[in-house]
C-alpha cells in the first residue's frame, strides 16, 4: 500500500477538533515513534492575520496536537511550537498577536523562533540547480517533527499546504530572495527537512473570502498531502509545478496514494476559488505598502506591536 492521506470532517463545535485529529491519525495509520524526547510543531503563521481569516493555523488545533503527543508519548517530552521570521513578519510578534503566547502558557510548552537557532548552511541540487539554505539545527535533530499547515491558494505556486509550510522553516528571514525560483526552493528545503507527520488545519479556508471548511487531513508524507490538497483546491496535481519537480527529484510519488475518510469532491465543492484579484496581487500590494511604511518609519513592525 502507498501513502495514506486521511480526510476528516470536524463535526459540531471546535471542542471536537481533538477527536477529529485522533480519527485522522487512526485512518492514516500513523504510529508515534518510540523514545520521543523532543517534539517540534510547525504551524503556518502568515503575517499577523488571525486564524478566522483562513490564513493562519488555528492555535486550538496545535493545542489538541500537544495533548495527543503527551498522551501517546510516554515520559517527559520537550515540546516546542516553532516558526521563523519572514520578510514582512517577526515571529515574536506573530506569536503574541495570534494567540500562541496564551497557548504556550496554558499548555506549558516553549515558543521558539527558528531564525534565532543555530543555522546550518546546506546546499542541495534541484532540477540541475544548486540552492543553499540556512537550516535550523533543532529541526535536524528533533525526534518528532509535526507540520501543521493551512490550505491556501498562491498564484506563484498555485497551492500552499504541506510542502510550502516547510519552506517557512528556513532560518533566513528574507525568504523573498527565493521567490524567483520558489517552486524549486520548496522542493529543495523538503529534501532536507522531512516532517514525521503532517496535520492539515482546514477549519477555515480562504482565498477570495474565508469559509468554514471544517476539514482535518493527516499523513506521514507531505507530498501525498499536497497531491490530495491540490484537488480539494481545484487544481490537477500534475499542473502544480513543485509537485512535478518533487516527482522528478524522487521525493514524491503519486502512485499508490490512498485516501481514507471523507470524499475529496465534497470539500472541493465548497473550497473558495481564486478571484479576479489574485492572492499574489494582494501580496504584491501588501509588500508595496510595507516598503512605503518602512521608508517612513524605518521598520516593518507596526508600532502597536512594540513592547
C-alpha positions as CSV (number, residue, x, y, z in Angstrom):
1,X,0.0,0.0,0.0
2,X,1.2,3.5,-0.8
3,X,1.0,6.6,1.4
4,X,-2.3,7.2,3.2
5,X,-3.9,10.6,3.4
6,X,-6.9,10.8,5.7
7,X,-9.7,13.3,5.2
8,X,-11.9,14.0,8.2
9,X,-14.8,16.4,8.7
10,X,-14.9,18.2,12.0
11,X,-18.5,17.7,13.3
12,X,-20.1,20.1,15.7
13,X,-18.2,22.6,17.8
14,X,-14.5,23.3,18.0
15,X,-14.3,21.0,21.0
16,X,-14.4,18.2,18.6
17,X,-11.1,19.1,16.9
18,X,-9.0,16.8,19.1
19,X,-11.3,13.8,18.4
20,X,-11.2,14.6,14.7
21,X,-7.4,14.7,14.7
22,X,-7.3,11.4,16.5
23,X,-9.6,10.0,13.9
24,X,-7.4,11.3,11.1
25,X,-4.3,9.8,12.7
26,X,-6.0,6.4,13.0
27,X,-7.3,6.5,9.4
28,X,-3.8,7.4,8.2
29,X,-2.3,4.5,10.3
30,X,0.1,6.9,11.9
31,X,2.0,5.5,14.9
32,X,4.1,7.7,17.1
33,X,7.8,6.7,17.3
34,X,9.1,5.2,20.4
35,X,11.5,7.0,22.8
36,X,10.4,10.5,21.8
37,X,12.1,13.2,23.9
38,X,11.8,16.3,21.7
39,X,9.0,17.5,19.5
40,X,8.8,20.5,17.1
41,X,5.3,21.6,15.9
42,X,5.4,24.0,12.9
43,X,2.2,25.9,12.3
44,X,1.7,28.3,9.5
45,X,1.7,31.9,10.8
46,X,1.0,34.3,7.9
47,X,1.9,37.8,8.8
48,X,-0.4,38.9,11.6
49,X,-3.7,37.6,10.2
50,X,-6.0,35.9,12.7
51,X,-7.0,32.2,12.2
52,X,-10.5,33.4,11.4
53,X,-9.2,34.8,8.0
54,X,-8.2,31.3,6.9
55,X,-4.5,32.3,6.5
56,X,-3.1,31.2,9.9
57,X,-3.1,27.8,11.7
58,X,-5.7,27.9,14.5
59,X,-3.9,27.6,17.9
60,X,-6.8,25.3,19.0
61,X,-5.6,22.7,16.5
62,X,-2.0,23.0,17.8
63,X,-3.3,22.7,21.4
64,X,-5.1,19.5,20.5
65,X,-1.9,18.1,18.9
66,X,0.1,18.9,22.0
67,X,-2.5,17.0,24.1
68,X,-2.3,14.0,21.8
69,X,1.5,14.0,21.8
70,X,1.6,13.9,25.6
71,X,-1.0,11.1,25.6
72,X,0.8,9.0,23.0
73,X,4.5,9.6,24.1
74,X,5.4,8.3,27.5
75,X,7.7,10.1,29.8
76,X,8.9,13.8,29.8
77,X,8.6,15.3,26.3
78,X,10.1,18.7,25.4
79,X,7.6,20.3,23.0
80,X,8.3,23.4,21.1
81,X,6.0,25.4,18.8
82,X,8.3,26.8,16.1
83,X,8.2,29.4,13.4
84,X,10.7,31.5,11.6
85,X,10.9,35.2,10.8
86,X,9.8,36.2,7.3
87,X,10.3,39.2,5.0
88,X,7.3,41.0,6.5
89,X,6.8,39.2,9.8
90,X,8.6,38.9,13.1
91,X,7.8,35.7,14.8
92,X,7.8,37.1,18.4
93,X,5.0,39.5,17.4
94,X,3.1,36.8,15.5
95,X,3.2,34.5,18.5
96,X,1.7,37.3,20.6
97,X,-0.9,38.6,18.2
98,X,-2.2,35.3,17.0
99,X,-2.8,33.6,20.4
100,X,0.3,31.5,20.6
101,X,1.6,33.1,23.8
102,X,-1.6,32.2,25.5
103,X,-1.4,28.7,24.1
104,X,2.2,28.3,25.4
105,X,1.2,29.4,28.9
106,X,-1.8,27.1,29.0
107,X,-0.1,24.0,27.7
108,X,3.3,24.7,29.3
109,X,5.3,24.5,26.0
110,X,8.0,26.7,24.6
111,X,7.6,29.1,21.6
112,X,10.8,29.0,19.6
113,X,12.0,31.4,16.8
114,X,13.8,29.2,14.2
115,X,15.6,32.3,12.9
116,X,17.3,32.6,16.3
117,X,18.5,29.0,16.2
118,X,22.0,27.8,15.2
119,X,21.7,27.8,11.4
120,X,23.5,25.2,9.3
121,X,24.2,26.1,5.7
122,X,23.1,23.2,3.4
123,X,23.1,23.0,-0.3
124,X,21.0,20.7,-2.5
125,X,20.5,20.3,-6.2
126,X,17.1,20.7,-7.6
127,X,16.4,20.4,-11.3
128,X,20.1,20.9,-12.1
129,X,20.2,24.0,-9.9
130,X,22.1,24.3,-6.6
131,X,20.2,26.0,-3.9
132,X,21.6,26.9,-0.5
133,X,19.5,27.2,2.7
134,X,20.1,28.2,6.3
135,X,18.5,25.4,8.2
136,X,17.7,25.5,11.9
137,X,19.8,22.9,13.7
138,X,17.0,22.0,16.1
139,X,14.8,20.7,13.2
140,X,17.7,18.5,12.1
141,X,18.0,16.9,15.5
142,X,14.4,16.7,16.8
143,X,12.8,13.3,17.5
144,X,9.3,14.1,16.2
145,X,8.6,16.9,13.7
146,X,5.0,17.8,13.1
147,X,3.9,20.0,10.2
148,X,0.6,21.8,10.7
149,X,-0.1,23.8,7.5
150,X,-3.2,25.5,6.1
151,X,-4.9,25.0,2.7
152,X,-4.4,28.2,0.7
153,X,-4.0,29.4,-2.9
154,X,-1.0,31.3,-4.1
155,X,-0.7,32.3,-7.8
156,X,3.1,31.8,-7.9
157,X,3.0,28.1,-6.9
158,X,-0.8,27.6,-7.2
159,X,-1.2,25.9,-3.9
160,X,0.4,26.2,-0.5
161,X,-0.1,23.5,2.1
162,X,2.3,20.8,3.5
163,X,5.5,21.3,1.4
164,X,5.2,25.1,1.3
165,X,4.9,25.3,5.1
166,X,8.3,23.6,5.3
167,X,9.7,26.4,3.2
168,X,8.7,28.6,6.2
169,X,11.2,26.8,8.3
170,X,14.2,28.4,6.5
171,X,16.1,30.4,9.1
172,X,16.9,33.3,6.8
173,X,14.2,35.9,7.4
174,X,14.3,37.4,3.8
175,X,12.9,34.4,2.1
176,X,11.7,36.7,-0.7
177,X,15.1,36.1,-2.3
178,X,13.9,32.6,-3.2
179,X,10.7,33.8,-4.9
180,X,12.2,33.8,-8.5
181,X,12.8,30.1,-8.0
182,X,10.1,29.4,-5.5
183,X,8.9,26.0,-6.9
184,X,12.5,24.7,-6.9
185,X,13.2,26.1,-3.4
186,X,10.1,24.5,-1.9
187,X,11.3,21.1,-3.2
188,X,14.9,21.8,-2.1
189,X,14.0,22.5,1.6
190,X,11.8,19.4,1.6
191,X,14.8,17.4,0.5
192,X,16.5,18.5,3.8
193,X,13.6,18.7,6.3
194,X,11.3,15.7,6.4
195,X,8.4,16.0,8.9
196,X,7.3,12.8,10.6
197,X,3.7,13.8,10.4
198,X,1.6,16.4,8.7
199,X,-1.8,17.5,10.1
200,X,-3.6,20.0,7.9
201,X,-5.8,22.6,9.6
202,X,-8.7,23.3,7.3
203,X,-11.2,24.6,9.8
204,X,-11.4,27.8,7.8
205,X,-10.2,28.1,4.2
206,X,-9.7,31.3,2.3
207,X,-8.8,33.0,-0.9
208,X,-11.4,35.4,-2.2
209,X,-13.2,35.1,1.2
210,X,-12.9,32.9,4.3
211,X,-15.3,29.9,4.6
212,X,-15.8,27.3,7.2
213,X,-14.4,24.1,5.7
214,X,-14.2,22.0,8.9
215,X,-11.5,19.8,7.4
216,X,-8.6,18.0,9.0
217,X,-6.2,15.9,6.9
218,X,-3.3,13.8,8.1
219,X,-0.4,11.8,6.6
220,X,3.2,10.8,7.1
221,X,4.1,12.2,3.6
222,X,3.9,15.9,2.8
223,X,3.9,15.2,-1.0
224,X,0.9,13.0,-0.7
225,X,-0.9,15.6,1.3
226,X,-0.3,18.2,-1.3
227,X,-1.3,15.9,-4.1
228,X,-4.7,15.5,-2.5
229,X,-5.0,19.1,-1.2
230,X,-4.5,20.4,-4.7
231,X,-7.6,18.5,-5.9
232,X,-9.6,20.0,-3.0
233,X,-8.4,23.4,-4.0
234,X,-9.5,22.9,-7.6
235,X,-6.2,22.0,-9.4
236,X,-5.0,19.0,-11.2
237,X,-1.9,17.9,-9.2
238,X,0.1,17.4,-12.4
239,X,-0.3,21.1,-13.1
240,X,1.4,22.2,-9.8
241,X,5.0,22.8,-10.8
242,X,6.6,22.0,-7.4
243,X,4.8,18.6,-7.3
244,X,6.1,17.8,-10.8
245,X,9.7,18.8,-9.7
246,X,9.3,16.7,-6.5
247,X,8.4,13.7,-8.6
248,X,11.4,14.2,-10.8
249,X,13.7,14.6,-7.7
250,X,12.2,11.4,-6.3
251,X,10.9,12.9,-3.0
252,X,7.3,12.2,-4.0
253,X,5.3,9.6,-5.9
254,X,1.6,9.8,-6.6
255,X,1.4,6.0,-7.4
256,X,-0.4,4.2,-4.6
257,X,-1.7,7.3,-2.7
258,X,-4.7,6.2,-0.8
259,X,-7.4,8.5,0.7
260,X,-9.5,7.4,3.7
261,X,-12.4,9.1,5.3
262,X,-14.4,11.8,3.5
263,X,-14.6,12.4,-0.2
264,X,-12.3,14.8,-1.9
265,X,-15.2,16.0,-4.1
266,X,-17.3,17.0,-1.1
267,X,-14.7,19.6,0.1
268,X,-13.8,20.6,-3.4
269,X,-17.4,21.8,-4.0
270,X,-17.1,24.4,-1.3
271,X,-13.5,25.5,-1.4
272,X,-13.3,29.2,-2.4
273,X,-11.7,29.6,-5.8
274,X,-9.2,32.3,-6.7
275,X,-10.9,35.5,-7.7
276,X,-10.1,38.3,-10.1
277,X,-7.8,39.8,-7.6
278,X,-5.3,37.0,-7.1
279,X,-3.5,36.1,-3.9
280,X,-0.2,37.1,-5.4
281,X,-1.7,40.5,-6.4
282,X,-2.7,41.1,-2.8
283,X,0.7,40.1,-1.6
284,X,2.4,42.4,-4.1
285,X,0.1,45.3,-2.9
286,X,1.0,44.4,0.8
287,X,4.7,44.5,0.1
288,X,4.4,47.8,-1.7
289,X,2.7,49.3,1.3
290,X,5.2,47.7,3.7
291,X,8.1,49.2,1.6
292,X,6.4,52.6,1.8
293,X,5.8,52.2,5.5
294,X,9.4,51.2,6.1
295,X,10.7,54.3,4.3
296,X,8.6,56.5,6.6
297,X,9.2,54.9,10.0
298,X,12.4,52.8,9.4
299,X,10.9,49.4,10.3
300,X,8.3,47.0,9.1
301,X,6.9,46.3,12.6
302,X,3.7,48.3,13.3
303,X,4.3,50.3,16.5
304,X,1.2,48.8,18.2
305,X,3.2,45.5,18.4
306,X,6.2,47.0,20.2
307,X,6.5,46.4,23.9
